[in-house]
Amino acid sequence: MSAQDGAEDALRRHRLLALVDGEGSAGAAAGGGRGTADAPALLSRLGRVCTVAVSEVRVDGAGVTVMGSLEAGVGGARDQIAATGRLTQQLEDLQLTTGEGPCLDAYRGGLPVLAGDIAAEPARWLGFGPEAVRAGVAALFSLPLQVGAVRLGTLDLHRLTTGPLTREQLADALALAALATEALLDLTDSGNGAAQEDDGDVQDAAASLTGWLPDVHADVHIAAGMVSARAGVDVATALLRVRAHAFSHSEPIHDVARRIIARDLVLDRSGTPEPGPPPEDGHEPSPETPAPDPEGEDP
């Protein structure tokens, strides 16, 4: 990197940091120092990163998703902890349902995933792509949140119109992803201001982060466990069956999970719904003495 590039990056960071933290705020004055805020304030800061991304990168929505492992797309700790709107949340749910999408690709590969026209790439995400287009999304951009080789999650952006990011927009998006990464690491410092020194420390921080996050997908995991126990398959296979049912019936995966937990929906060994809901306690009712039938009584 040349000295000029370094200076441009520093100016870009300063400009975006001022927008995220507010002109003249303590956070901006401190240069975004580590360990200076509590968890609610840091989560709010991540929300402002998303808001600034919408205005500066010229996108229609933004979100931050945290994942705990490369298996997060299958069943690991995963949570969208900031989002600018319902459509951003819908896209996250859709990626959870289909098990594919830009967020997962960026997390797995550790590189930005830039899709300026998802309708023009139908083979890229066979399940997710058409559903995203149907929801009105035309372009998607996901950037990994990482320190060295350790990944914490992604910054996810979408547009309702097609078109790639310009060089300046991509540079802004990358800088905002770096600010989001710093905020995520701050969440693991427990307010002591101690920054992680190496990849091992950051890996521990990532585990700590996903350890305390509320699991917004807990109902999906519970449902997968119930299908696993009933069908005699492993949890990963059971989750695939829950996803397949949600996708094939165009039903949100959380709605399917709640129906399974309530025993209103039972998936058999092949993942096909069994006819009729079982009794609430999961057992056949015990025989009871029927009430007398006045018309059928003996004289």
Backbone torsions as a table, in degrees:
resi	resn	phi	psi	omega
1	MET	NA	131.4	-179.7
2	SER	-76.7	165.1	178.3
3	ALA	-62.0	-36.1	179.4
4	GLN	-66.1	-43.2	178.2
5	ASP	-62.1	-41.3	179.4
6	GLY	-62.4	-40.2	178.8
7	ALA	-66.5	-40.7	178.2
8	GLU	-63.1	-41.7	179.3
9	ASP	-63.9	-39.8	179.6
10	ALA	-65.0	-42.4	177.9
11	LEU	-65.4	-39.6	179.3
12	ARG	-62.9	-46.9	179.5
13	ARG	-59.6	-44.7	-179.5
14	HIS	-61.2	-43.6	-179.5
15	ARG	-63.7	-47.1	-178.0
16	LEU	-70.2	-36.8	178.4
17	LEU	-62.7	-39.0	177.6
18	ALA	-64.2	-38.0	178.6
19	LEU	-69.0	-39.9	-178.7
20	VAL	-69.1	-46.7	-175.1
21	ASP	-91.1	-12.9	-178.9
22	GLY	96.7	134.4	-179.6
23	GLU	-57.7	127.3	175.3
24	GLY	77.1	6.0	-179.7
25	SER	-75.0	164.9	179.8
26	ALA	-62.3	-37.9	-178.8
27	GLY	-64.6	-41.2	179.8
28	ALA	-68.6	-39.6	-179.3
29	ALA	-65.2	-33.0	-179.0
30	ALA	-81.6	-4.1	179.7
31	GLY	73.6	25.3	178.8
32	GLY	71.0	38.4	-177.5
33	GLY	-58.5	152.0	-176.7
34	ARG	-76.2	148.8	170.7
35	GLY	66.6	28.4	-174.6
36	THR	-104.3	1.3	-177.3
37	ALA	-143.6	160.8	178.9
38	ASP	-86.8	176.3	-174.0
39	ALA	-59.1	-48.2	179.7
40	PRO	-58.2	-39.5	179.9
41	ALA	-66.6	-38.1	-179.7
42	LEU	-70.4	-38.2	175.9
43	LEU	-64.2	-38.6	176.0
44	SER	-64.0	-37.0	178.7
45	ARG	-64.2	-39.2	176.7
46	LEU	-62.6	-36.7	175.7
47	GLY	-62.8	-37.8	178.3
48	ARG	-71.1	-32.4	173.4
49	VAL	-57.3	-43.8	179.6
50	CYS	-64.9	-41.9	179.5
51	THR	-62.8	-43.3	178.5
52	VAL	-65.9	-36.4	178.1
53	ALA	-59.9	-41.1	179.8
54	VAL	-61.1	-44.4	-175.8
55	SER	-78.0	-38.7	-173.7
56	GLU	-88.4	-35.6	-179.6
57	VAL	-87.8	-9.5	178.9
58	ARG	63.9	54.4	175.0
59	VAL	-118.4	172.3	-177.3
60	ASP	-99.7	-11.4	178.8
61	GLY	-165.3	153.8	-179.2
62	ALA	-149.2	150.6	177.8
63	GLY	-152.7	158.7	175.0
64	VAL	-117.2	123.3	178.3
65	THR	-115.1	132.4	177.6
66	VAL	-106.7	136.6	177.3
67	MET	-132.1	147.9	-174.5
68	GLY	-97.3	-12.5	-178.0
69	SER	-165.9	169.8	176.6
70	LEU	-66.4	-15.8	178.6
71	GLU	-91.7	6.1	-175.8
72	ALA	-59.7	-31.4	178.4
73	GLY	-67.4	-19.3	179.9
74	VAL	-95.7	-40.6	-178.2
75	GLY	-178.2	9.2	-179.9
76	GLY	-79.6	-180.0	179.3
77	ALA	-63.2	130.5	-175.4
78	ARG	-158.8	135.4	-178.1
79	ASP	-157.8	135.9	171.6
80	GLN	-89.5	107.1	-171.1
81	ILE	-97.4	-3.1	175.1
82	ALA	-153.7	140.3	179.9
83	ALA	-158.7	146.2	-178.3
84	THR	-89.8	-10.5	-178.7
85	GLY	-174.9	176.3	-176.2
86	ARG	-64.1	-36.3	-178.3
87	LEU	-65.4	-36.8	176.5
88	THR	-61.3	-42.7	177.5
89	GLN	-66.1	-38.2	179.2
90	GLN	-62.7	-38.9	178.9
91	LEU	-65.6	-38.1	177.0
92	GLU	-64.8	-44.4	177.9
93	ASP	-61.8	-37.9	-179.5
94	LEU	-66.3	-38.7	177.4
95	GLN	-68.0	-35.4	176.3
96	LEU	-65.7	-39.6	-178.9
97	THR	-66.7	-46.0	-174.6
98	THR	-88.2	-17.6	-178.6
99	GLY	71.5	23.5	179.8
100	GLU	-152.8	166.6	178.2
101	GLY	139.6	173.6	-174.9
102	PRO	-63.7	-36.5	179.3
103	CYS	-58.9	-49.0	-179.2
104	LEU	-66.9	-38.9	179.5
105	ASP	-64.9	-42.2	-179.8
106	ALA	-66.5	-38.7	180.0
107	TYR	-67.8	-45.3	-178.5
108	ARG	-67.3	-42.4	-174.0
109	GLY	-87.1	-19.9	-178.7
110	GLY	71.8	19.1	-179.8
111	LEU	-132.7	153.1	177.1
112	PRO	-59.5	142.0	174.2
113	VAL	-111.9	116.5	-172.9
114	LEU	-121.5	110.7	-179.5
115	ALA	-122.4	97.7	-176.7
116	GLY	-77.9	-13.3	178.8
117	ASP	-154.4	89.5	-173.9
118	ILE	-69.7	-26.5	178.5
119	ALA	-67.4	-24.5	-179.1
120	ALA	-83.0	-5.3	179.9
121	GLU	-124.7	63.8	-173.8
122	PRO	-62.3	-25.8	-177.4
123	ALA	-85.2	-7.0	-175.1
124	ARG	-70.6	-48.8	177.0
125	TRP	-133.1	94.1	-171.0
126	LEU	-62.1	-36.9	-179.8
127	GLY	-92.7	-48.3	-175.2
128	PHE	-69.4	-44.4	-172.9
129	GLY	-54.8	-56.4	-179.1
130	PRO	-60.3	-36.0	179.6
131	GLU	-69.5	-37.1	177.1
132	ALA	-65.0	-42.0	177.4
133	VAL	-63.0	-41.8	179.3
134	ARG	-62.0	-30.7	178.7
135	ALA	-78.6	-5.8	177.1
136	GLY	103.1	5.3	-178.3
137	VAL	-89.5	135.4	-178.1
138	ALA	-111.4	-31.1	-177.0
139	ALA	-140.4	145.5	-177.2
140	LEU	-137.5	140.7	179.5
141	PHE	-140.0	122.4	178.9
142	SER	-123.3	133.5	-178.9
143	LEU	-123.0	129.8	-178.7
144	PRO	-69.1	143.2	173.0
145	LEU	-100.7	108.1	-171.4
146	GLN	-148.8	156.9	172.7
147	VAL	-128.3	112.4	-174.9
148	GLY	63.1	-126.7	-179.2
149	ALA	-91.4	-2.6	-175.1
150	VAL	-95.9	126.2	-179.0
151	ARG	-108.9	137.4	-179.2
152	LEU	-105.8	-27.1	-176.8
153	GLY	167.8	-150.0	-177.7
154	THR	-145.5	153.0	166.6
155	LEU	-101.9	120.0	-171.9
156	ASP	-114.4	128.1	-177.5
157	LEU	-124.7	147.6	175.7
158	HIS	-142.3	155.3	175.9
159	ARG	-126.9	153.5	176.0
160	LEU	-91.9	-5.4	176.5
161	THR	-123.7	153.3	-178.9
162	THR	-77.0	160.7	176.4
163	GLY	136.8	142.4	179.7
164	PRO	-77.1	165.8	171.1
165	LEU	-75.0	140.7	172.8
166	THR	-72.7	169.6	178.7
167	ARG	-57.7	-43.9	-178.9
168	GLU	-67.5	-40.7	179.4
169	GLN	-64.4	-41.3	178.1
170	LEU	-64.7	-40.8	178.3
171	ALA	-62.7	-41.0	176.8
172	ASP	-64.1	-42.3	-179.9
173	ALA	-62.1	-42.2	179.1
174	LEU	-65.3	-39.5	178.5
175	ALA	-66.1	-39.4	177.6
176	LEU	-68.0	-35.2	175.4
177	ALA	-62.5	-37.9	177.6
178	ALA	-65.2	-40.5	177.6
179	LEU	-65.3	-39.0	177.3
180	ALA	-64.4	-39.2	178.6
181	THR	-62.0	-43.3	178.8
182	GLU	-61.7	-41.1	179.2
183	ALA	-64.8	-39.1	177.9
184	LEU	-63.9	-41.0	178.2
185	LEU	-66.7	-35.0	176.1
186	ASP	-60.4	-34.1	-179.7
187	LEU	-63.7	-20.9	-177.9
188	THR	-95.7	-4.8	-173.7
189	ASP	-85.7	-7.7	178.8
190	SER	56.1	31.3	175.0
191	GLY	73.4	10.2	-177.9
192	ASN	-93.7	-2.5	176.7
193	GLY	72.3	11.0	-177.2
194	ALA	-88.5	113.9	179.1
195	ALA	-81.0	148.3	177.7
196	GLN	-72.2	140.4	-173.0
197	GLU	-95.3	-32.5	-176.7
198	ASP	-145.5	-179.8	-176.4
199	ASP	-60.7	-34.5	179.2
200	GLY	-63.6	-42.9	177.8
201	ASP	-64.6	-41.0	-179.2
202	VAL	-67.4	-37.1	177.3
203	GLN	-61.7	-41.9	175.6
204	ASP	-62.8	-38.2	178.5
205	ALA	-63.8	-40.4	178.9
206	ALA	-62.4	-42.6	178.5
207	ALA	-64.4	-40.0	178.4
208	SER	-64.2	-40.9	-178.3
209	LEU	-60.3	-51.8	-177.8
210	THR	-74.2	-15.4	178.9
211	GLY	-71.1	-36.2	-177.7
212	TRP	-97.5	-10.2	179.1
213	LEU	-63.4	136.6	173.1
214	PRO	-65.0	134.4	-177.2
215	ASP	-86.2	97.7	-178.6
216	VAL	-70.9	-11.7	179.0
217	HIS	-104.2	20.6	-176.7
218	ALA	-59.0	-38.1	-179.1
219	ASP	-63.9	-34.0	177.8
220	VAL	-66.4	-42.1	-180.0
221	HIS	-66.9	-39.4	177.8
222	ILE	-63.3	-45.0	179.7
223	ALA	-61.9	-41.7	178.6
224	ALA	-62.7	-38.4	177.2
225	GLY	-63.5	-39.1	178.8
226	MET	-67.0	-42.5	177.9
227	VAL	-64.9	-39.1	178.7
228	SER	-59.5	-47.0	-178.3
229	ALA	-66.5	-39.7	-176.6
230	ARG	-74.0	-40.0	-174.7
231	ALA	-91.7	-10.5	180.0
232	GLY	70.7	36.2	178.1
233	VAL	-121.9	166.7	178.8
234	ASP	-73.0	164.4	-173.6
235	VAL	-64.1	-37.2	179.7
236	ALA	-61.6	-42.2	178.2
237	THR	-66.8	-40.4	178.9
238	ALA	-62.0	-40.8	179.1
239	LEU	-64.1	-38.1	176.6
240	LEU	-61.4	-36.1	179.5
241	ARG	-70.5	-38.1	176.2
242	VAL	-63.7	-44.4	177.8
243	ARG	-60.8	-45.3	-177.6
244	ALA	-60.8	-41.1	179.2
245	HIS	-64.7	-44.5	-179.8
246	ALA	-61.0	-44.4	-177.1
247	PHE	-67.9	-45.6	-176.0
248	SER	-68.9	-23.8	179.6
249	HIS	-103.8	7.8	-179.4
250	SER	50.6	45.1	-177.4
251	GLU	-119.0	134.9	177.9
252	PRO	-54.7	138.1	-174.7
253	ILE	-62.1	-31.8	179.1
254	HIS	-68.6	-34.2	176.8
255	ASP	-66.3	-41.5	176.9
256	VAL	-61.8	-44.6	-179.0
257	ALA	-60.8	-43.5	-179.2
258	ARG	-65.4	-35.9	177.6
259	ARG	-66.9	-37.6	177.8
260	ILE	-66.6	-44.5	180.0
261	ILE	-62.8	-38.6	179.1
262	ALA	-78.2	-2.1	-178.7
263	ARG	64.2	24.1	172.3
264	ASP	-84.0	-14.7	179.2
265	LEU	-137.3	127.9	178.1
266	VAL	-125.4	123.7	178.2
267	LEU	-97.3	130.1	-179.5
268	ASP	-81.3	-170.0	-175.1
269	ARG	-61.0	-26.4	-179.9
270	SER	-92.1	-3.9	-177.2
271	GLY	91.0	3.8	179.2
272	THR	-85.6	137.3	178.5
273	PRO	-61.9	136.0	174.8
274	GLU	-81.8	147.4	-178.9
275	PRO	-69.3	131.1	174.0
276	GLY	75.9	137.7	177.5
277	PRO	-74.4	147.2	176.6
278	PRO	-76.6	170.8	175.6
279	PRO	-59.9	156.7	-174.5
280	GLU	-60.4	-35.1	-177.6
281	ASP	-89.5	2.3	177.4
282	GLY	82.1	3.1	-179.6
283	HIS	-122.2	155.7	176.2
284	GLU	-67.6	141.2	179.5
285	PRO	-65.0	143.2	178.4
286	SER	-73.6	147.4	-178.9
287	PRO	-61.1	137.5	177.3
288	GLU	-123.8	153.6	177.6
289	THR	-71.8	121.4	-177.0
290	PRO	-67.3	150.9	176.6
291	ALA	-67.6	146.1	-179.6
292	PRO	-59.5	140.9	176.8
293	ASP	-99.9	110.2	-175.7
294	PRO	-54.9	-37.3	-177.1
295	GLU	-77.8	-19.7	-176.9
296	GLY	-102.7	7.4	-177.9
297	GLU	-71.8	147.4	174.7
298	ASP	-68.8	146.3	178.1
299	PRO	-67.1	NA	NA
